[in-house]
Amino acid sequence: MATRFVPIDRDTPLLLPPNLRDWVPADHLVHFILDAVDALDLRQVKVNSRGTGSAQYPPHLLLALLIYSYATGIFGSRRIEQSTYDSVPVRLLTGDTHPDHDTLCTFRRENQALLTESFVKVLQLAQQLQVLKFGQLTVAADGTKVLANASKHSAVSYQRAGEMIVQLELEVAQLLAKAEQADATPLQDGLTIPAEITRRQERKAALAQARAEIEARAQARYAVQLAEHAAQLAHRAAKKERGEKVGGKPPEPPTPGPAPGDQYNFTDPESRIMKAGNGPHFEQAYNAQAAVEIESRLIVGERVSQAPNDKQELVPTLAAIPAAAGPVASALVDSGFFSAQAVAQIERAVDGTPTGTVVYAAVEKTGHHRRVADLEKQAEPAPPAADARGIEVMRHRLKTTAGQALYKLRQQTVEPVFGILKAVLGFRQFHLRGQAKVALEWTLVCLAYNLKRLHRLGGGLKLAEQH
């Protein structure tokens, strides 16, 4: 018997369904994003109000297109434009129109307020769909390094910038001397002495600006380190007054001025060299922060930092959670976030009254391997003394049965979210430059993730029932 094959006919004209929504399955993500964006208030949108030129694309279309693109791993504006031709769901979303990449870039760049408000509105939508419960949230917060739109090879260190300035000054002097010599050897074709002098002077000015910026950063860093050093000395002095033993040497005072290796990047000066992973690997990056609610795994707070580590990020990251989501009952963070001062600031108001938020933070790194002794039932640890230090209180808190059970949720909450953003969506590098624009893009990434997560949890069906 001859083998039968499915007939393939590429030449006979076909009619697509007359209703654009029938182009893709009813449970497709694009339907949910369209319905969700239609429910948002877009009065914050910034559009061209001059009334001249071609007709503008509706704001809800551009917002839905950006969200769907980011939720499906398409981030560049030119690739998004191309998808309006190549992708059937995107053709449905745009009504078979094709916004150009410049329109998409401008809309994304000029509507930070709209994206921020939409992020909050989507959280409120999650509450209406009974996926997220506002008030008394338990969140896991963490940071992840996301590559900047700049190469670390476009950076220069403070010491190297000084050396290059000296070299450029020497070369300019040589070129001036060469210009005064009537019988000087001519330059290569296309090169002139005035142009070469100008190029070196411009480079010298850029290097001088880089050194000035590094010096300003060093001065700000020194002020923070000086305050921390004073607090450490005050703590040691207070222990001596109480008659307690003070171990170790007094802390060394910070050193003013920039270090020779302090970096400045010419492509994106606001990005920083950051350690990536556990090995000796460094990248030009930003520190993207997220606070994730443990039950829904929705991102309820997001921000971008220039800090290469999380030591100062606990307070601002929790502050990034919108007030509409209600107070935070418990915050779970790793050892990189812990500082007694930050925990006290979160848990106590200015007048000393409790805020109702309890922080659970590891105070040291521990291995994942569990010993036999760890499997045995342990008695509850004795409570710390009334005047115990913050680190001792936190160590006790994480040794209690309730504290251990709660803290176990941190790793299985926020780290999978970062894994989805980087490995599934493929968002490993920002496409915009400058901290303000990078923060805008991170808001869009988190907004797209939340809507995709809501759809995954069955939000599309619930939203359809409401309609």
C-alpha positions in Angstrom: 0.0 0.0 0.0 1.3 3.4 -1.0 2.1 5.9 1.8 -0.5 8.7 2.2 0.6 12.2 2.9 -1.4 15.2 4.0 -1.9 17.4 0.9 -0.1 20.8 1.1 -1.5 23.5 -1.0 0.2 26.9 -0.8 -1.4 28.5 -3.9 -5.1 28.3 -3.4 -6.4 31.6 -1.7 -7.8 31.1 1.8 -10.2 33.2 3.8 -9.3 34.0 7.4 -12.2 34.1 9.9 -14.1 37.4 9.5 -13.7 38.1 13.3 -10.1 38.8 14.2 -10.5 37.3 17.6 -11.1 33.9 15.9 -7.6 33.9 14.5 -6.1 32.5 17.7 -7.6 30.1 20.3 -10.0 31.5 22.9 -7.7 30.9 25.8 -4.7 32.6 24.2 -2.6 35.1 26.2 -3.3 37.9 23.6 -7.0 37.9 24.4 -6.3 38.3 28.1 -3.9 41.1 27.6 -6.3 42.9 25.3 -9.2 42.6 27.9 -6.9 43.6 30.8 -5.6 46.7 29.0 -9.1 47.7 28.0 -10.0 47.7 31.7 -7.1 50.1 32.5 -7.5 53.8 32.9 -5.3 55.4 30.3 -5.8 59.1 31.1 -2.2 59.3 32.2 -1.0 58.6 28.7 1.2 61.1 26.8 0.2 61.6 23.2 0.9 64.1 20.5 -1.8 66.8 20.9 -0.7 69.2 18.2 -3.3 67.9 15.8 -1.0 67.7 12.8 0.5 64.9 10.8 -0.8 61.4 10.3 -3.4 59.8 12.6 -2.0 58.4 15.8 -2.2 54.9 17.0 -4.5 54.5 20.1 -2.6 54.4 23.4 -4.3 51.1 24.5 -3.0 49.4 21.3 0.6 50.5 21.9 0.5 49.6 25.5 -1.0 46.2 24.8 1.5 45.6 22.1 4.5 46.4 24.3 3.1 44.2 27.2 2.4 41.3 24.9 5.8 41.6 23.2 7.7 41.7 26.5 5.6 38.8 27.9 6.6 36.7 24.9 10.3 37.6 24.9 10.4 40.3 22.2 12.0 43.4 23.5 13.7 45.4 20.7 11.4 48.0 19.0 12.5 46.8 15.5 11.7 43.2 16.4 8.3 44.3 17.8 7.6 46.1 14.5 8.5 43.0 12.5 6.2 40.9 14.7 3.2 42.9 13.5 3.8 41.3 10.1 5.0 37.8 11.2 2.9 36.9 14.2 -0.8 36.1 13.9 -1.6 37.0 17.6 0.2 40.3 17.1 -1.8 41.0 13.9 -4.9 40.4 16.0 -3.7 42.7 18.7 -2.9 45.5 16.3 -5.9 45.0 14.1 -3.6 44.2 11.2 -1.9 47.6 11.5 1.9 48.1 11.8 3.2 50.7 14.2 6.8 51.5 13.3 9.7 51.1 15.7 10.1 54.9 16.2 6.5 55.2 17.4 7.0 52.3 19.8 10.2 53.8 21.2 8.7 57.2 21.7 5.6 55.8 23.4 7.7 53.6 25.7 10.1 56.4 26.6 7.6 59.1 27.3 5.0 57.1 29.3 6.7 56.2 32.6 3.7 57.5 34.6 1.4 55.3 32.6 3.5 52.2 33.1 3.8 52.8 36.8 0.1 53.3 37.2 -0.7 50.3 35.0 1.5 48.2 37.3 -0.6 49.1 40.3 -3.9 48.7 38.3 -2.9 45.1 37.4 -2.3 44.3 41.0 -5.8 45.6 41.8 -7.1 43.5 38.9 -5.4 40.5 40.5 -7.2 41.3 43.8 -10.5 41.5 41.9 -9.8 38.1 40.3 -9.1 36.8 43.9 -5.6 35.8 42.9 -3.9 38.3 45.2 -5.0 39.3 48.7 -4.2 42.9 49.7 -3.1 43.7 53.2 -0.8 41.8 55.5 1.4 40.6 52.6 4.2 38.2 53.0 6.8 39.0 50.4 10.2 37.7 49.4 12.6 40.3 48.1 15.8 39.9 46.2 17.9 41.6 43.5 19.4 40.3 40.3 22.0 41.7 38.0 20.7 42.6 34.5 23.2 43.6 31.9 23.3 47.3 30.9 23.1 48.4 27.2 26.8 49.0 27.4 30.0 47.0 27.3 32.3 46.9 30.2 35.1 47.4 27.6 33.7 50.9 27.1 34.7 51.8 30.7 37.8 53.3 32.0 39.3 53.2 35.5 40.3 56.3 37.5 44.0 55.4 37.4 43.9 54.6 33.6 42.0 57.8 32.8 44.8 59.8 34.5 47.5 57.9 32.6 45.7 58.5 29.3 45.3 62.2 30.0 49.1 62.5 30.4 49.6 60.5 27.2 47.2 62.7 25.2 48.9 65.9 26.5 52.2 64.5 25.3 50.8 63.6 21.9 49.2 67.1 21.5 52.6 68.7 22.3 54.2 66.4 19.7 51.7 67.4 17.0 52.1 71.1 17.7 55.8 70.7 17.4 55.4 68.8 14.2 53.2 71.6 12.8 55.9 74.2 13.3 58.5 72.1 11.4 58.6 73.0 7.7 60.2 69.8 6.7 58.1 67.5 8.9 57.2 64.1 7.6 53.6 64.2 6.2 50.8 62.3 7.9 49.0 59.4 6.2 46.4 60.3 3.6 43.2 61.7 5.0 44.9 62.8 8.3 45.6 66.4 9.3 47.4 67.8 12.3 44.6 70.1 13.4 42.0 67.3 13.2 44.3 65.0 15.2 44.9 67.7 17.8 41.1 68.3 18.1 40.4 64.6 18.5 42.9 64.2 21.3 41.6 67.3 23.1 38.0 66.0 22.9 39.2 62.7 24.3 41.1 64.4 27.1 38.0 66.4 28.0 35.9 63.2 28.1 38.5 61.5 30.4 38.6 64.5 32.7 34.8 64.4 33.0 35.1 60.7 33.8 37.6 61.3 36.5 35.4 64.1 38.0 32.4 61.8 38.0 34.4 59.1 39.7 35.6 61.6 42.3 32.0 62.7 43.0 30.9 59.1 43.5 33.8 58.5 45.8 32.9 61.5 47.9 29.3 60.3 48.3 30.5 56.8 49.2 33.0 58.2 51.8 30.2 60.1 53.5 28.1 56.9 53.9 31.1 54.9 55.1 32.0 57.6 57.5 28.6 57.5 59.1 28.7 53.7 59.3 32.2 53.9 60.9 30.9 56.3 63.5 27.9 54.0 64.3 30.3 51.1 64.8 32.5 53.1 67.2 29.4 54.3 69.1 28.2 50.7 69.4 31.6 49.6 70.8 31.6 52.5 73.2 28.1 51.6 74.5 29.2 48.0 75.1 32.2 49.2 77.2 30.0 51.5 79.3 27.7 48.5 80.0 30.7 46.5 81.1 30.5 44.0 78.3 33.5 42.5 76.6 34.4 44.2 73.3 36.2 41.7 71.0 38.4 42.4 68.0 40.2 45.5 66.8 38.4 48.8 66.3 37.1 49.2 62.8 39.5 51.0 60.4 38.2 54.4 59.2 37.3 54.7 55.6 39.7 56.1 53.0 38.6 59.2 51.2 39.0 59.7 47.5 38.5 57.3 44.6 40.2 53.9 44.4 42.5 53.4 41.3 40.1 50.7 40.0 36.9 52.8 40.2 35.2 52.6 36.8 33.3 55.0 34.5 31.4 53.8 31.4 31.2 56.1 28.4 28.2 54.4 26.8 26.0 54.3 29.9 27.6 56.3 32.7 24.9 55.5 35.2 25.5 51.7 35.0 28.1 50.1 37.2 30.6 47.2 37.1 29.0 44.5 39.2 30.0 41.0 40.3 28.0 38.4 38.3 27.4 35.0 39.9 29.7 33.3 42.4 32.9 33.3 40.3 35.4 36.1 39.6 33.2 37.5 36.8 32.1 41.1 36.4 29.7 42.8 34.1 28.4 46.2 33.3 25.0 46.0 34.8 22.2 47.3 37.0 20.8 45.8 40.2 17.1 45.0 39.4 15.0 44.5 42.6 11.7 42.7 43.0 9.4 42.0 45.9 7.2 38.9 45.2 4.1 37.8 47.1 4.6 34.3 48.3 1.2 32.7 47.4 0.5 34.2 44.0 4.1 34.8 43.0 3.1 38.1 41.6 5.7 41.0 41.7 4.2 43.6 44.0 7.2 45.9 44.2 10.0 46.7 41.7 12.8 49.1 41.3 16.3 49.5 39.8 19.4 50.3 41.8 23.0 51.2 40.9 24.4 49.5 44.0 26.6 46.4 43.2 25.2 44.6 46.3 22.0 44.6 48.3 23.3 45.9 51.7 21.4 49.2 51.4 18.4 47.9 49.4 16.0 46.5 52.0 14.3 49.8 52.9 13.8 51.2 49.4 12.8 47.9 47.9 10.0 47.4 50.5 9.0 51.0 50.1 8.5 50.3 46.3 5.5 48.2 47.2 2.4 50.4 46.4 0.4 51.6 49.4 -2.7 50.2 47.6 -1.5 46.7 48.2 -1.7 47.2 51.9 0.9 46.8 54.7 3.6 44.1 54.6 3.4 41.6 57.5 6.6 39.6 56.7 9.6 40.3 54.5 11.9 37.4 53.6 15.4 38.3 52.4 18.8 36.7 52.1 22.0 37.6 54.0 23.0 40.2 51.4 20.1 42.5 52.6 20.7 42.2 56.3 21.8 45.1 58.4 20.6 45.8 61.9 20.0 49.4 61.0 17.8 48.6 58.0 15.8 46.0 59.9 15.2 48.5 62.7 14.0 51.1 60.2 11.5 48.6 58.7 10.2 47.3 62.0 10.1 50.5 64.0 8.5 53.9 63.3 10.4 57.1 64.1 8.7 57.3 67.5 9.7 53.7 68.3 6.3 52.0 67.9 6.2 48.7 65.9 5.2 49.1 62.2 3.7 45.6 62.1 6.3 44.4 59.6 8.7 41.6 60.6 11.8 40.9 58.6 13.3 37.4 58.3 16.8 37.7 57.0 19.7 35.2 57.1 22.7 36.7 58.9 25.2 34.4 57.4 25.5 32.1 54.4 24.7 28.4 55.1 25.0 25.3 53.0 22.0 23.5 51.5 23.1 20.1 52.8 21.1 19.0 55.9 23.0 17.0 58.5 21.4 14.1 60.4 21.1 16.4 63.4 19.1 18.8 61.3 16.5 16.1 60.7 15.8 15.6 64.3 13.1 17.6 66.1 14.7 20.5 67.9 13.5 22.3 71.0 12.6 26.0 70.6 15.6 28.2 71.2 15.8 30.3 74.3 14.7 33.9 73.6 17.4 36.5 73.3 18.1 39.0 76.1 16.2 42.2 76.2 19.3 44.2 75.2 20.5 41.8 72.6 21.9 43.2 69.4 19.9 43.1 66.2 22.0 40.3 64.7 21.3 38.1 67.7 17.6 38.8 67.6 17.5 37.9 63.9 19.6 34.7 64.5 17.1 33.6 67.1 14.1 34.5 64.9 15.4 32.2 62.1 16.0 29.3 64.5 12.4 29.1 65.7 10.1 26.6 64.0 7.8 29.3 62.7 10.8 31.3 61.4 12.4 28.4 59.6 9.1 27.4 58.0 8.5 31.0 56.8 12.0 31.6 55.6 12.0 28.4 53.4 9.4 30.1 51.2 11.9 32.8 50.2 14.0 30.6 47.9 11.0 29.0 46.2 9.3 32.4 45.6 11.5 35.1 44.3 14.3 33.1 42.7 12.0 31.2 40.3 10.5 34.5 39.2 14.0 35.8 38.2 14.6 32.4 36.5 11.4 32.9 34.5 12.3 36.5 33.5 15.8 35.5 32.4 15.5 31.9 31.1 11.9 31.8 29.8 11.2 35.3 28.7 14.9 35.8 27.8 15.3 39.2 29.5 19.0 39.4 30.4 19.9 42.9 29.2 18.2 46.3 29.2 17.6 47.9 25.9 17.5 51.5 27.2 20.2 53.5 28.8 20.3 55.7 32.0 18.8 54.7 35.3 15.5 56.4 34.7 14.9 54.7 31.4 16.1 51.4 32.7 13.7 51.7 35.6 10.9 52.3 33.1 11.8 49.2 31.2 12.0 47.1 34.4 8.5 48.2 35.3 7.3 47.1 31.8 9.1 43.7 32.3 7.4 43.2 35.7 4.0 44.4 34.4 4.3 41.9 31.5 5.3 39.1 33.8 2.3 39.8 36.2 -0.2 39.7 33.4 1.3 36.5 32.0 1.2 35.0 35.5 -2.4 36.0 35.9 -3.3 34.4 32.7 -1.5 31.2 33.8 -3.5 31.2 37.0 -6.7 31.2 35.1 -7.3 34.9 35.2 -8.5 34.9 31.6 -11.5 32.8 32.5 -12.4 34.9 35.5 -12.1 38.1 33.5 -14.4 36.6 30.8 -16.9 35.7 33.5 -16.9 39.3 34.8 -17.7 40.5 31.3 
